[in-house]
Amino acid sequence: MPVTTLDPTSALVVVDLQNGIMGIPGAPHSTADVLERTVRLADAFRAQGLPVVLVRVTFAADGADATPGRTDAPTGARTRPAGWDEIVDALAGHPEDTVVTKRNWSAFYGTDLDLQLRRRGVTQVVLTGVATSIGVESTARAAHEHGYHVTLATDAMTDMDAEAHRGSVERIFPRLGETGATDDILKVLAERH
């Protein structure tokens, strides 16, 4: 479904565009391309006085606050370089932006994201970030469950696996909201004024 509209109280929610994640090659889009498109969206949202929320993931050094549970994929504590959890410079440094820190996949669970959005009267979120099938999809599902209109900038997100990205974009996202390219979203945003 193409992007049809953006509510007057839309917010851009950027998932995990931080130093330690930007080194991932990304598939099908490079993380560099995702960042460039997200910066364009963030600049356009800021220019219209709309909220930009920068979500980052971090854990205690010993991993004690990481999501517990048995999984087939290895998790657990590991040493991360200093600054790995800081928002990338291209997006950071805007005092009007909201920064949300998460410790699991979804930007909603265990954070104040819903509170921050509701206090600003937000009714719609536009999502970008890494990884499509993990942080972005989990956040999109939660946004939908919380009653927000959801728009997904499918070329401003990427995954570690192109098939995982495609599965989210083609099978899951159409059930959660509207999907479109960055340029489509920017066009709809510009038409609002």
Buried (B, 14 or more C-beta within 10 A) or exposed (E): EEBEEBBEEBBBBBBBBBBBBBEBEBBBBBBEBBBBBBBBBBBBBBEBEBBBBBBBBBBEEEEEEBEEEEEEEEEEEEEEEEEBBBBBEBBBEBEEBBBBBBBBBBBBBEBEBBEBBEEBEBBBBBBBBBBBBBBBBBBBBBBBEBEBBBBBBBBBBBBBBBEBBBBBBEEBBEEBBBBBBBEBBBEBBEEEE
